[in-house]
């Protein structure tokens, strides 16, 4: 929000109009801020998820911009003041973007007095960000047939290039674009079909679905290769997240799960490249994790979900592997963050102190980042171990004085229940 103009209108009518606009602006911002406050601190049933909260914040920003635009049209001084601020704060555009240089020459290039040719003594240059909207095009592949006039039957032609879908319409770039829009930007295929329709392309949703399914089959060897590479790691992060799935015949959705295996040893100067593997399953039971982690030997970095403990016990019972669990500090820390957030604006002393103590462990881990495994272990034993042991004793003491039915007690029991296992900071 910009400041008020340096000089208020002197004309009574203009002053009344200015005051009315200001009151309107204040009332609108108060409504939007109330929505944001309700989204953050309201009752659980009234709270908005992160995406909805972002929409509220966007509404506030848009309202401010609309009011500033109206002021800019009525006050040249305010318009220039804001323009200067925008030029100073927008930063530099990335160097890799192509530059289209437009040179605007004056209509007259001769001196208005003596009519001599004018020469350049300087230049004012500005930059704006532009976009070329998506443009569909047709790739016409011509393969001329060449024949010999002297030799009968000699015909030479370039072989037809390979296609992802033989006899199909799309290029590989178009299929990749559809897949990226669907999975990266969450743009459903029916909506993509509607967008293509605005370009005069009558391509049905089922056709796009066929392209995606065909490409997925071609990518399966890469998926298996990535899984094999990840399962060769000494440690893996494993997590599962719910996803709504259409339930044909019921007109509703059911809950499926994406299981994820990930490896990223870059902060620890590890030799293996990072990688993430996703696998869909209709549930989050141990049977699905066991199938994904079949024959794995190493450490599973995870939260305290019981299925991971079942998976570990099953692996040991079948003598398939020596699998260990390393429970994740960030999952525990997140619960204290939620306790403090839900208590706001009232204080949450236990959650607040827990976060401060965990922050000390994170600070030590930050100093060890990039060092060898032996150096990290020595640093943790020298600096982090005493803090962790003190944190456990503090958890036990706080749990003893709290109501066992309180949400804070639930989180403390979660922490102590998983304490004897190895832990991993992340």
Order of alpha helices (4+ residues) and beta strands (2+ residues): alpha-alpha-alpha-beta-beta-alpha-alpha-alpha-beta-beta-beta-alpha-beta-alpha-beta-alpha-alpha-alpha-alpha-alpha-beta
